[in-house]
Amino acid sequence: MNPPSLEVEGLAFAYPDGHQALFGVDLRIERGERVALLGPNGAGKTTLVLHLNGVHRAGAGTVRVGGLEVAKPYLQEIRRRVGVVFQDPDDQLFMPTVADDVAFGPANFGVVEPELSLRVKTALDAVGVPDLADRSPMHLSGGQRRRVALATVLACDPEILVLDEPSSNLDPVARRELAEVLLGLGRTMLMVTHDLPYALQLCPRSVVIDEGVVVADGPTRELLADPDLLARHRLEL
Ligand code: ATP
């Protein structure tokens, strides 16, 4: 049997100033699941995400991605397996052309031609912008840039996609188009968001974190229908 895409067990972490941001977080995501990570500002969502790709080192507990522990000897492979799409596409787009940007990740992980060009084409097709390959990322719309940023990660064939506020700053059309793309990928996803309608549309399951603790984990539909839960954890529909 395949190991789960993500297993977080007893994860605790304090920042160097002593601020304890996570207290024994458990989170298991099976292959193919789409899960929203919800919680108010300062809940610990970003801190958790930065443990998945090994930016932060756990104070206690373990994180495994596709069965591989997030630990120093495996960090290169972990960074391939954990495809983080940042909120700001500027963090991911910096080459002269879209194709160069999409090729950058897999090339770094050792993919060579002709496989490299195939990865670029497949990733741009998957996000619905096959015609943008030769364009400069600087001259694209916000929605196009977000899709290309997603393609840069898909081209590395990650075990899990981690999307940081994917719907922020998108107009309604771009927002809907991105949702269609994400649903069509058929990939394991963890989506960090304050946009509860988007979580409902995309993620059958949600996990709510507050003050560094998982306070709810279940069907998004049910969690978002619980006014007490929403009020207690400052979640606004
Ligand atoms: P947001 O929704 O606003 O992005 P978040 O859920 O991602 O919030 P985190 O950024 O993970 O929350 O922060 C969790 C806690 O850790 C907060 O109390 C925050 O102030 C604190 N924190 C974050 N970064 C640092 C840091 N570098 N040093 C000390 N404390 C930090």
Residues whose N, C-alpha, C, O or C-beta is under 5 A from the ligand:
A	BS01	ATP	Y15 D17 H19 A21 G39 P40 N41 G42 A43 G44 K45 T46 T47
